[in-house]
Amino acid sequence: QVQLQESGPGLVKPSQTLSLTCSVSGGSITTNSYWWSWIRQTPGKALEWMGAMSYSGNTYNSPSFKSRTSISRDTSKNQITLQLSSVTPEDTAVYYCARRRGLPEYASGWSSRREYDYWGQGTQVTVSS
């Protein structure tokens, strides 16, 4: 059973860089074919895909974030890290990491819940001074 666990600061000040870690157990982040996404959700809004890293270390970042996102990994720790720079209160959300197999057929698939087989429980991040 694959398990994902997000961790990071619950509170970040505006203009700072948010750093979140997804710790994976029960499976390797380098297992062929799998992608590891960061997705966030604010109350009343749809899931918003931020970016993803493949089993081989390739990354895709959503253009919606205007180059504010960076995804990296530590294979020795089986972790995926998201950094979001220049945060504002609009970045307040629950942040999730999730696993999917392969690339989506359409771009909308990146944020489609049913296209992921495992999710973390999510971590609340509040941006406030």
C-alpha positions in Angstrom: 0.0 0.0 0.0 1.5 3.3 -1.1 1.2 6.1 1.4 1.9 9.8 0.8 2.4 12.3 3.6 2.7 16.1 3.0 4.6 18.2 5.5 5.6 21.8 5.8 4.9 25.1 7.6 1.3 25.8 8.3 1.9 29.5 8.2 4.0 31.5 5.8 4.4 35.3 5.5 3.7 37.1 2.2 6.6 37.3 -0.2 8.3 34.3 1.4 9.0 30.9 -0.3 6.8 28.0 0.7 8.5 24.6 0.9 6.5 21.4 1.2 7.6 17.8 1.3 5.8 14.7 0.2 7.2 11.6 1.9 6.3 8.4 0.1 6.2 4.9 1.7 5.2 1.6 0.3 6.6 2.3 -3.1 9.5 4.1 -4.7 9.2 7.5 -6.4 11.5 6.1 -9.1 9.1 3.3 -10.1 8.7 3.3 -13.8 5.7 5.1 -15.3 4.5 7.0 -12.3 4.2 10.8 -11.9 4.0 12.7 -8.6 1.9 15.8 -8.7 1.3 18.7 -6.4 -2.3 19.9 -6.3 -4.0 22.5 -4.1 -7.5 23.3 -3.3 -9.2 26.3 -1.7 -12.7 26.2 -0.3 -15.3 26.3 -3.0 -12.8 26.0 -5.8 -11.7 23.2 -8.0 -8.5 21.3 -7.7 -5.6 23.3 -9.0 -2.7 21.4 -10.4 0.7 23.0 -9.7 3.2 20.7 -11.2 4.6 17.2 -11.3 7.8 15.1 -11.4 8.2 11.8 -13.2 9.8 8.6 -12.0 12.9 9.7 -14.0 13.1 13.2 -12.6 11.4 15.1 -15.4 9.2 18.0 -14.3 6.2 19.8 -15.7 5.1 23.0 -14.0 1.8 24.7 -14.5 2.1 28.0 -16.4 -0.6 29.3 -14.1 2.0 30.0 -11.5 4.2 32.1 -13.7 7.4 30.2 -12.9 6.9 30.5 -9.1 7.0 26.7 -8.7 9.9 24.4 -8.5 9.8 20.6 -7.9 12.7 18.5 -6.8 13.3 15.1 -5.2 15.5 13.2 -2.8 15.6 9.6 -3.9 17.5 8.5 -0.9 14.6 9.7 1.3 11.9 8.9 -1.2 10.6 12.4 -1.1 9.2 15.0 -3.5 9.5 18.7 -2.6 7.5 21.7 -3.9 8.7 25.2 -3.6 6.4 28.1 -4.3 8.0 31.5 -4.3 6.6 35.0 -3.6 3.5 33.7 -1.9 0.5 35.9 -1.3 -2.6 35.4 0.7 -4.2 33.9 -2.5 -1.9 31.0 -2.0 -3.7 30.0 1.1 -5.0 26.5 0.4 -4.8 22.8 1.3 -1.8 21.3 -0.6 -1.8 17.7 -1.7 0.6 15.4 -3.3 -0.7 12.5 -5.4 0.4 9.8 -7.7 -0.7 9.0 -11.2 0.4 6.5 -13.9 1.6 8.1 -17.0 0.8 11.4 -18.6 -2.8 12.6 -19.0 -4.4 12.5 -22.4 -5.5 16.1 -22.0 -4.0 18.9 -19.9 -7.2 18.9 -17.8 -6.3 15.4 -16.6 -3.5 16.8 -14.4 -6.2 18.1 -12.0 -8.6 15.3 -12.4 -9.0 13.4 -9.1 -10.0 10.2 -10.7 -6.8 10.0 -12.7 -4.7 9.6 -9.5 -4.5 6.4 -7.5 -3.0 7.6 -4.3 -3.3 10.9 -2.4 -1.8 12.4 0.7 -4.1 13.7 3.4 -3.2 17.2 2.5 -1.6 20.0 4.5 -3.2 23.4 5.2 -1.0 26.4 4.4 -2.0 29.9 5.4 -0.3 32.9 4.0 -0.6 35.8 6.4 1.5 38.5 8.0 
